[in-house]
Amino acid sequence: MQELIEYIAKSLASKPEDVKVTSEMEDDRMVLKLEVAPEDKGKIIGRQGRVAQAMRTLLRVAAIKDDTRVILEIV
């Protein structure tokens, strides 16, 4: 799942070398933290958050296959 988010973010970012995805466990769910360059945050979030919401939807589908819960945070 971490690789999926990293691939999507690197495809969208103008500075793909600055994309970093880290994961940590909180309670019974995995939290993925996506870090990008400040000038790429707008591209990653998208208009009215549509790109970020699409990424979260894809992540949720992948998590269901693994029978886990995942949250994406863009920092």
BELSUL-V592282 format. One record per residue. N is the residue number from 0. RES is the residue in one letter. PHI is phi in radians with two decimals (NA if undefined). OMEGA is omega in whole degrees, -180 to 180 (none if undefined). D_LAST is the distance of its C-alpha to the last C-alpha in Angstrom with 1 decimal. Layout:
BEGIN
[[N;RES;PHI;OMEGA;D_LAST] [N;RES;PHI;OMEGA;D_LAST]]
END
This chain:
BEGIN
[[0;M;NA;179;17.6] [1;Q;-1.10;180;15.1] [2;E;-1.17;179;17.2] [3;L;-1.09;-180;17.2] [4;I;-1.14;180;13.5] [5;E;-1.11;179;13.7] [6;Y;-1.11;-179;16.8] [7;I;-1.12;-178;15.7] [8;A;-1.14;179;12.7] [9;K;-1.16;178;15.1] [10;S;-1.19;-177;17.7] [11;L;-1.54;-171;15.8] [12;A;-1.35;174;14.3] [13;S;-1.45;174;16.7] [14;K;-2.13;-176;15.5] [15;P;-1.13;179;15.4] [16;E;-1.24;179;15.9] [17;D;-1.57;-180;12.4] [18;V;-1.35;180;10.8] [19;K;-2.46;179;10.1] [20;V;-2.10;177;10.0] [21;T;-2.11;180;10.8] [22;S;-2.24;176;12.7] [23;E;-2.62;-179;14.2] [24;M;-1.71;174;16.8] [25;E;-2.26;-177;16.9] [26;D;0.95;-178;20.4] [27;D;-1.93;-177;21.5] [28;R;-2.35;178;18.3] [29;M;-1.69;178;15.8] [30;V;-1.95;176;12.0] [31;L;-1.73;179;10.2] [32;K;-1.90;-179;6.7] [33;L;-1.81;178;6.0] [34;E;-1.99;178;5.2] [35;V;-2.35;177;7.5] [36;A;-1.11;-178;9.7] [37;P;-0.97;-179;9.5] [38;E;-1.32;179;12.5] [39;D;-1.68;-178;11.3] [40;K;-1.02;179;8.6] [41;G;-1.10;179;11.8] [42;K;-1.20;-178;13.3] [43;I;-1.24;-180;10.7] [44;I;-1.34;178;10.7] [45;G;1.43;179;14.4] [46;R;-1.18;-179;17.0] [47;Q;0.94;176;16.8] [48;G;1.32;-175;13.9] [49;R;-1.19;-180;16.5] [50;V;-1.17;178;14.9] [51;A;-1.09;179;11.9] [52;Q;-1.16;177;14.8] [53;A;-1.15;177;16.9] [54;M;-1.11;179;14.5] [55;R;-1.14;178;14.3] [56;T;-1.14;178;18.1] [57;L;-1.09;179;18.8] [58;L;-1.15;179;16.8] [59;R;-1.10;179;18.9] [60;V;-1.13;178;22.0] [61;A;-1.13;-180;21.4] [62;A;-1.21;179;20.8] [63;I;-1.11;178;24.1] [64;K;-1.10;180;25.9] [65;D;-1.58;180;24.9] [66;D;1.01;177;25.6] [67;T;-2.32;175;22.2] [68;R;-2.04;-176;19.4] [69;V;-2.35;176;15.9] [70;I;-2.17;177;12.7] [71;L;-1.87;175;9.7] [72;E;-2.03;177;6.2] [73;I;-1.80;-177;3.8] [74;V;-2.05;none;0.0]]
END
